[in-house]
C-alpha cells in the first residue's frame, strides 16, 4: 500500500472511532438523565408516603 492510501484509511478509522465515542457518550448521558429522573420520582413518592403516614397518625385508629 502506498502512504496516501494508508493515511486515508487511518483518517477513516479515526472518523469511525470518533462516531463510536460520540455514540457512547450520548448513551451515557441518556442513562444519567434517566437515573436523575428516576431519583426525582422516587423522592416524590417517598414524600407522598411520608405525608400519608403523617396524615394517618392524626386519625383515630380502630383496634380489634
C-alpha positions as CSV (number, residue, x, y, z in Angstrom):
1,X,0.0,0.0,0.0
2,X,1.2,3.5,-0.7
3,X,1.4,6.1,2.0
4,X,-1.5,8.1,0.7
5,X,-3.9,5.1,1.0
6,X,-2.7,4.3,4.5
7,X,-3.3,7.9,5.6
8,X,-6.8,7.8,4.1
9,X,-7.5,4.5,6.0
10,X,-6.2,6.0,9.2
11,X,-8.4,9.1,8.8
12,X,-11.4,6.9,8.1
13,X,-10.6,4.8,11.2
14,X,-10.4,7.9,13.3
15,X,-13.6,9.1,12.0
16,X,-15.4,5.9,12.9
17,X,-13.7,5.9,16.3
18,X,-15.0,9.4,16.9
19,X,-18.5,8.4,15.9
20,X,-18.2,5.4,18.3
21,X,-17.1,7.5,21.2
22,X,-19.8,10.1,20.5
23,X,-22.4,7.4,20.5
24,X,-21.1,6.0,23.7
25,X,-21.1,9.5,25.4
26,X,-24.7,10.1,24.2
27,X,-25.7,6.7,25.7
28,X,-24.0,7.5,29.0
29,X,-25.7,11.0,29.1
30,X,-29.1,9.5,28.4
31,X,-28.5,6.9,31.2
32,X,-27.5,9.6,33.6
33,X,-30.6,11.7,32.7
34,X,-32.7,8.6,33.2
35,X,-31.2,7.9,36.6
36,X,-31.8,11.5,37.7
37,X,-35.4,11.4,36.6
38,X,-35.9,8.1,38.4
39,X,-34.3,9.6,41.6
40,X,-36.6,12.6,41.4
41,X,-39.7,10.3,41.0
42,X,-38.5,8.2,44.0
43,X,-38.0,11.3,46.1
44,X,-41.5,12.5,45.3
45,X,-43.0,9.1,46.0
46,X,-41.2,8.9,49.3
47,X,-42.5,12.3,50.3
48,X,-46.0,11.1,49.4
49,X,-45.6,8.1,51.6
50,X,-44.3,10.2,54.5
51,X,-47.3,12.6,54.1
52,X,-49.7,9.6,54.0
53,X,-48.1,8.1,57.2
54,X,-48.3,11.5,58.9
55,X,-51.9,12.0,58.0
56,X,-52.8,8.5,59.2
57,X,-51.2,9.3,62.5
58,X,-53.7,12.2,63.0
59,X,-56.8,10.0,62.5
60,X,-58.1,7.7,65.3
61,X,-57.3,4.0,64.7
62,X,-59.6,1.1,65.3
63,X,-58.1,-1.7,67.3
64,X,-59.8,-5.0,67.5
